[in-house]
Amino acid sequence: MLDSAEQPVSFLVVGGRVVDPASGRDEVADLLAQAQRPLIVLGKGATWANAGEAIQKIVDRGIPYITRS
């Protein structure tokens, strides 16, 4: 288990902007849906952040993804 000093920081870079994934899920999904060649790259941080439900909602919109774990 990681202590608070070792917790990963979650953020997304979309269209050259940093977006807080906790409050910007819909904004991120909209930006990705408008992208010419969208791709979500998922690493272990997605698991640590318990982001499965939020990611699933975005992927359900048809946005492709790859995992890097």
Order of alpha helices (4+ residues) and beta strands (2+ residues): beta-beta-alpha-beta-alpha-alpha-beta
